[in-house]
Amino acid sequence: MTSAHPTLLFITDPGSDTAVSDPPQAITLMFNEPVTPAAPAITVHDNAGRAVPMGAIETARDGRVLTARPADTLAPGTYTVRWQVTGADGDLVEQDFRFAVGLVLTGDGSAAEGPSTSWTDAVLRWLLFLGLAIALGGLAAERVTATARTENPALPVVRSPVVPGALVGLVRCPRSRRGTRRIRGRGERAVAGTVRSRIAHGGRRIGPGRRGGSGRPPGVGGRCAGSVVAAEGVRSHANVAAPGWGGAVTAIHLTAAAIWVGALAHTVRAVLAWWSEKPAVRWVVSGYTRLAVWTFLVVVATGTVSALLLIPVSALLTTTYGQVLVVKLVLVAAAASGLALTARLSLRTPERTATVRPKIRAESIVLISVLAVSAALASTTPADSSQEPAPPPPVGPVLPLGTLAGQVGVGVAASDGQLVVRLSTPRRGDYYAPEPDQDFTLTGRIDAAETEGAALSWRGCGPGCFVAPVTWQGGDNVLTLGAAAQGRQGGTVSLLVPWPTEPGGDDLARAVAATRAAADLTVYEAVTSDTTSGVPEPQRLDLPADFFLAQEPYADGTAPIAARLPHQGETVRLALGYPAAGMNVLLTLDETGRISEETLTDTKHLVTRRFLYSEPGER
């Protein structure tokens, strides 16, 4: 008979709470029975809650397998899959799980990321950032060199490549000859009216000025650069983490850095061209210094905000993103406090002016390296706190247990040296809408018969996930957990964790066969969604055994995780885990091998059942 309550058995490529290095071509779900896809049956959302376009649902194996294919290649990051199917009698079943692309979520916690830098994107971004620096920095520094040529037209023209063909090609920014002429005219008048007679040596004016600047129209380059800045802000990591203002912070940061680097490059060219005119050299370097101070402060402020938004301090040295960020900080500090500061101090005395040229040349090389590191940083997956590494793979058999603490679902996976606890609460509102962040808290301790109890030291392993190292004692371990969730009633629960366990797959197959052979049974069932409201009155159900088993996730005699608990006497208990569905089942068998008791927990319910069998001749 077909089950009315389909259970998700397995998720293939990617699995629940796993990571893949390459974007998956399809998401495949395998159920324990044929299902009817809802509309929509499978949706995918990125870490910012945006829906990912998906193709039509494909079915296989008589409706037991559903497959959905992303319409586009998934970018590196964390994704949430939500599925919804209907059983044979119309019951709707729904769940969700997460996976990651380009993140090693199954690491040991010391390295939360794998090789997550796209070096092709980094090289292309570096070229783009160089073009942006030439445009914005050239526009800013050209005003300083223009004032020098206003005072001394004999100085060689230092043209800033504001509108190079490479930058125009990258952003495909349209030209406007008419607008160019208009901006140029205003620029010349403004420059000519600025500082006069300030470039002097011994009270002597370098020369009268009639026209300034290089004749370069700043408008077109500025508009093209603005397009690049806006695009980079929109697709930045910060904009994903904090839509809107995160992108604005990135855009400001990139603009300030580009002006700093580009202005220095233009200044270096001017210093080299005017080296014989020391007053002009000091003037242009001093003008750049004033500009660099402000851009440096903006770079530091916006960079700090972005770093705090994207990565915890603890991950600075343990993740690729953090290590690249540290390299960038070192280079910025070297450029600003080392090379830049010594170059400015050299301007205070004419005797030391000769040392300026090598220092600002070295500074420009360091700042170009900063752009390269920034490009690598923008092409590296950040390790923010919402992308915590999942627990390490279990060693040996896994003991799955579950319960309900108030209104908070508690799922436990005990393995050799490790305890994983997953907390969950029922979803509110539209199931397919992005789920708001839920704040969970967890405390716990373990007590054993012959050892002193110890508090558990947790670390996060994803939304609602906690992992702690533990040493299990032989025999019964009492696990006490205090679970809480914002907006939900939590509670304290205790679970008995007997150790060690053994595989229980064969025992489960025999128990299902023995129960099915009983023909008829009576079930006393109690269901609750809140253990703080007391134990509900059990309901009696007289059912054919085959019909009842058809409703159970273990109807075919298998489970993804099946463990046999240590026992005394003839009592056998089996712990079954369905991690893809967030479900755990604890079965107790009678002396004939039939199921006599059952405790089933999922994200919403705690179900307890007691089975009574009709003896031959009673009916």
Secondary structure by P-SEA (a helix, b strand, c coil): cccccccccccccccccccccccccbbbbbcccbbbbccccbbbbcccccccccccccccccccbbbbbbcccccbbbbbbbbbbbcccbbbbbbbbbbbcccccccccccccccccaaaaaaaaaaaaaaaaaaaaaaaaaaaaaaaaaacccccccccccccaaaaaaccbbbbaaaaaaaaaaaaaaaaacccccccccccccbbbccccccccaaaaaaaaaaaaaaaaaaccccccccaaaaaaaaaaaaaaaaaaaaaaaaaaaaaaacccaaaaaaaaaaaaaaaaaaaaaaaaaaaaaaaaccccccccccaaaaaaaaaaaaaaaaaccaaaaaaaaacccccccaaaaaaaaaaaaaaaaaaaaaaaaacccccccccccccccccbbbbbbbbcccbbbbbbbcccbbbbbbbbbbcccccccccbbbbbbbbccccccccbbbbbbbbccccbbbbbbbbcccbbbbbbbbbbccbbbbbbbbbbcccccccaaaaaaaaaaaaaccccccbbbbbccccccccbbbbbbccaaaaaaacccccccccbbbbccccccbbbbbbbcccccbbbbbbbcccccccbbbbbcccbbbbbbbbbbccccc
